[in-house]
């Protein structure tokens, strides 16, 4: 049992280290993976995802199909219902009756 565990741990360690070395070698050989060149413009930051951006993206993706439009409509209705409930419960505390 102990021998099996030893060989299992040894194989996992060698596999991980070999994978990392192979990945480093592939990055070194690939010209596009070298990163920004000196004097190049900095890469644009990714925009932060918000609920509106996700819904807008879903609307754009779903415009071609009726299912996509129905999905977006359902999500918007659900979000409106959720926000209404949150507004109603905003004034509720432990002391006040609901």
C-alpha positions in Angstrom: 0.0 0.0 0.0 2.8 2.4 0.9 4.6 1.6 -2.3 1.5 2.5 -4.3 1.1 5.8 -2.5 4.8 6.6 -3.1 4.5 5.9 -6.9 1.3 7.8 -7.1 2.8 10.9 -5.4 6.0 10.6 -7.5 4.0 10.3 -10.7 1.8 13.3 -9.8 4.8 15.4 -8.9 6.7 14.5 -12.1 3.5 15.0 -14.2 2.9 18.5 -12.8 6.5 19.6 -13.1 6.7 18.2 -16.6 3.5 20.0 -17.7 4.8 23.3 -16.3 8.1 22.9 -18.1 6.4 22.0 -21.4 4.1 25.0 -21.0 7.1 27.3 -20.4 8.8 26.0 -23.5 5.7 26.4 -25.6 5.3 30.0 -24.4 9.0 30.7 -25.2 8.6 29.3 -28.7 5.3 31.0 -29.5 5.9 34.6 -30.8 2.4 35.9 -29.9 2.6 34.7 -26.3 5.6 36.8 -25.4 3.6 39.7 -24.1 3.7 43.4 -25.0 6.7 44.7 -26.9 8.7 47.7 -25.6 7.1 50.9 -26.7 3.7 49.3 -27.4 0.5 50.8 -26.2 -0.8 49.2 -22.9 -3.5 46.6 -23.3 -7.0 47.8 -22.6 -8.5 46.8 -19.3 -11.5 44.5 -19.3 -14.7 46.4 -18.5 -16.3 45.4 -15.2 -19.4 43.2 -15.7 -22.6 44.6 -14.3 -26.1 43.3 -14.4 -27.0 45.7 -17.2 -24.0 44.7 -19.3 -24.9 41.0 -18.9 -28.5 41.7 -19.9 -27.5 43.8 -22.8 -25.1 41.1 -24.0 -27.8 38.5 -23.6 -30.2 40.7 -25.6 -27.7 41.1 -28.4 -27.0 37.4 -28.5 -30.6 36.4 -28.3 -32.1 38.9 -30.9 -31.8 36.3 -33.7 -34.0 33.8 -31.9 -37.4 34.1 -30.3 -36.2 31.9 -27.4 -33.4 34.4 -26.7 -35.8 37.3 -26.6 -38.2 35.5 -24.4 -35.3 34.6 -22.0 -34.2 38.2 -21.8 -37.8 39.3 -21.1 -38.1 36.8 -18.4 -34.9 37.8 -16.8 -35.9 41.5 -16.9 -39.3 40.7 -15.3 -37.6 38.6 -12.6 -35.1 41.4 -11.9 -37.9 44.0 -11.6 -39.8 41.7 -9.2 -36.7 41.1 -7.1 -35.9 44.8 -6.9 -39.5 45.6 -5.9 -39.3 43.0 -3.1 -36.0 44.5 -1.9 -37.5 48.0 -1.8 -40.4 46.7 0.2 -38.2 44.9 2.7 -35.7 47.7 3.0 -37.7 49.3 5.8 -38.3 46.1 7.7 -36.2 45.5 10.9 -36.3 42.9 13.6 -38.6 45.1 15.7 -41.1 46.0 13.0 -43.9 43.5 12.0 -43.9 42.5 8.3 
